[in-house]
Amino acid sequence: MTALAAPGESPGHQIVRVHSGGQTLYCLGDLFHHAVEVEDIKLMSNWCDALTNTKSRQELIRAALSEDAVLVAAHMSPGRLTVSSDGPRFLTV
């Protein structure tokens, strides 16, 4: 289990990566509030630091796709990312 800095939603925001038995799960906290934010990472709450939050989201998306990770966020059902011709998509598992 590893805590990872993911600032932007708030300055000290962190996510947690859990890796066991060849599988990975990320606990995202408030990095994403809705699946539509995965598809358009520039959509976010007005209090966010947009540049920093976008960077944190991009880093998570790259990692989650490369690990086929399960994602759990505070405001979303668990899911995985996939890539379509329009970019990343969040699919509920």
Secondary structure, DSSP 8 states (H G I E B T S, - for coil): -EEEE-TTSSTT-EEEEEEETTEEEEE-TTS-SSHHHHHSTT---TTS-HHHHHHHHHHHHHHHHHHT-EEEETTEEEEEEEEETTEEEEEE-
